[in-house]
Amino acid sequence: MATSLASVAIIASLHLIAFVFAIGAEMRRSTATVQPDEYDETTHCVYDSDASTVYGLVAFGLLLISHTVLMVVTRCLCCGKGLKSGGSTVCAIILFIVSWHLFLGAESLLLAGSVRNAYHTKFRGALPIKNLSCSMLRRGVFAAAAALTFLSLVFSILYYIVHSRADTGGWQKHQNEGVGMVPPSFSGHEQHDRSTGGFEKA
C-alpha cells in the first residue's frame, strides 16, 4: 500500500482542527461567582458562557473521525492482507499501540472535561456562610487533551507511513503462487535430443 497524500492531509487536518478546539475549550472554561439571590437570603452560583463544552465536544468528534479514517485506510493493522516481516512491521505495531493510547487518552479528557464543564451547581446556602465555592472544571484538563491530540497527530502520521511501507498488499502471496505456475524448463540434454530427432526425420 503506497502512502496517500490525501489520507495524510485528511488525518492531519482533522487532528489540527481538534487541537485548536481543545485549546479554545481551555481558554473558554466556564467560571462562576457566588451571588446573593434577589428574592431571599440564599446565595447561588452564576456561570458565564458554556462555549468550552461545545468546543470540547467538537474536538472529541473531530478526533474520533480522524482516528476512524486512519484505521480504515490501514485496515486496523490486523485486517489487511499482510505485512512484511522485519523492522518496519515491528515499528508499525509499536506506533499502532502508542497512537491508540494517545487517542483514548485525549478522547477521555475531552469527554470528561466537557461533561464536567457543563455541570453547574446552583444554590449553595444561606447568605452569612463564607467561603462558598461553585463547581468548576479544573484548569489544565483541556490543555492536557490538546497536548495528547497533538501527540496523537504525530504518532498517527508516523504509523500510517510506516504501515504503508510494511504493507505487502498481498504481493508476496501472489508472487509465491506465480512461481508455482511457471512451467518447468527443459534441460539442455532434453533439448539436444529433440533437435537431433528433428534432423533425423528430415
BELKABEL-V53077 format. One record per residue. N is the residue number from 1. RES is the residue in one small letter. SS is DSSP state (alpha for helix, beta for strand, coil for the rest). NEAR is the number of other ideal C-beta (glycine too) atoms within 8 Angstrom. Layout:
((N	RES	SS	NEAR) (N	RES	SS	NEAR))
//
This chain:
((1	m	coil	7) (2	a	coil	4) (3	t	coil	10) (4	s	coil	8) (5	l	alpha	6) (6	a	alpha	6) (7	s	alpha	11) (8	v	alpha	12) (9	a	alpha	8) (10	i	alpha	10) (11	i	alpha	15) (12	a	alpha	10) (13	s	alpha	8) (14	l	alpha	13) (15	h	alpha	16) (16	l	alpha	9) (17	i	alpha	9) (18	a	alpha	15) (19	f	alpha	13) (20	v	alpha	8) (21	f	alpha	13) (22	a	alpha	18) (23	i	alpha	11) (24	g	alpha	11) (25	a	alpha	20) (26	e	alpha	14) (27	m	alpha	6) (28	r	coil	10) (29	r	coil	12) (30	s	coil	15) (31	t	coil	7) (32	a	beta	13) (33	t	beta	7) (34	v	beta	11) (35	q	beta	8) (36	p	beta	7) (37	d	coil	10) (38	e	coil	3) (39	y	coil	3) (40	d	coil	4) (41	e	coil	6) (42	t	beta	11) (43	t	beta	13) (44	h	beta	10) (45	c	beta	13) (46	v	beta	8) (47	y	beta	9) (48	d	coil	6) (49	s	coil	6) (50	d	coil	9) (51	a	alpha	9) (52	s	alpha	18) (53	t	alpha	12) (54	v	alpha	8) (55	y	alpha	14) (56	g	alpha	18) (57	l	alpha	11) (58	v	alpha	10) (59	a	alpha	17) (60	f	alpha	13) (61	g	alpha	8) (62	l	alpha	13) (63	l	alpha	17) (64	l	alpha	9) (65	i	alpha	9) (66	s	alpha	14) (67	h	alpha	12) (68	t	alpha	8) (69	v	alpha	12) (70	l	alpha	13) (71	m	alpha	9) (72	v	alpha	8) (73	v	alpha	9) (74	t	coil	13) (75	r	coil	9) (76	c	coil	7) (77	l	coil	10) (78	c	coil	5) (79	c	coil	5) (80	g	coil	11) (81	k	coil	7) (82	g	coil	10) (83	l	beta	11) (84	k	coil	10) (85	s	coil	4) (86	g	coil	7) (87	g	alpha	5) (88	s	alpha	11) (89	t	alpha	11) (90	v	alpha	8) (91	c	alpha	10) (92	a	alpha	14) (93	i	alpha	9) (94	i	alpha	8) (95	l	alpha	13) (96	f	alpha	12) (97	i	alpha	8) (98	v	alpha	10) (99	s	alpha	14) (100	w	alpha	8) (101	h	alpha	8) (102	l	alpha	12) (103	f	alpha	12) (104	l	alpha	8) (105	g	alpha	9) (106	a	alpha	14) (107	e	alpha	11) (108	s	alpha	8) (109	l	alpha	13) (110	l	alpha	17) (111	l	alpha	11) (112	a	alpha	9) (113	g	alpha	15) (114	s	alpha	14) (115	v	alpha	8) (116	r	alpha	9) (117	n	alpha	15) (118	a	alpha	9) (119	y	coil	7) (120	h	coil	10) (121	t	coil	9) (122	k	coil	6) (123	f	beta	8) (124	r	beta	13) (125	g	beta	7) (126	a	beta	7) (127	l	coil	7) (128	p	coil	4) (129	i	coil	9) (130	k	coil	4) (131	n	coil	4) (132	l	coil	9) (133	s	coil	6) (134	c	coil	12) (135	s	coil	8) (136	m	coil	9) (137	l	coil	11) (138	r	coil	5) (139	r	coil	7) (140	g	coil	7) (141	v	alpha	13) (142	f	alpha	18) (143	a	alpha	11) (144	a	alpha	9) (145	a	alpha	16) (146	a	alpha	13) (147	a	alpha	8) (148	l	alpha	12) (149	t	alpha	15) (150	f	alpha	10) (151	l	alpha	9) (152	s	alpha	15) (153	l	alpha	13) (154	v	alpha	8) (155	f	alpha	12) (156	s	alpha	15) (157	i	alpha	11) (158	l	alpha	9) (159	y	alpha	15) (160	y	alpha	15) (161	i	alpha	10) (162	v	alpha	12) (163	h	alpha	15) (164	s	alpha	11) (165	r	alpha	8) (166	a	alpha	13) (167	d	beta	13) (168	t	coil	11) (169	g	coil	8) (170	g	coil	8) (171	w	alpha	7) (172	q	alpha	9) (173	k	alpha	10) (174	h	alpha	8) (175	q	alpha	8) (176	n	alpha	8) (177	e	alpha	8) (178	g	alpha	8) (179	v	alpha	7) (180	g	alpha	6) (181	m	alpha	5) (182	v	coil	6) (183	p	coil	3) (184	p	coil	4) (185	s	coil	4) (186	f	coil	7) (187	s	coil	6) (188	g	alpha	6) (189	h	alpha	6) (190	e	alpha	8) (191	q	alpha	9) (192	h	alpha	8) (193	d	alpha	8) (194	r	alpha	9) (195	s	alpha	8) (196	t	alpha	8) (197	g	alpha	8) (198	g	alpha	8) (199	f	alpha	7) (200	e	alpha	6) (201	k	alpha	5) (202	a	coil	4))
//
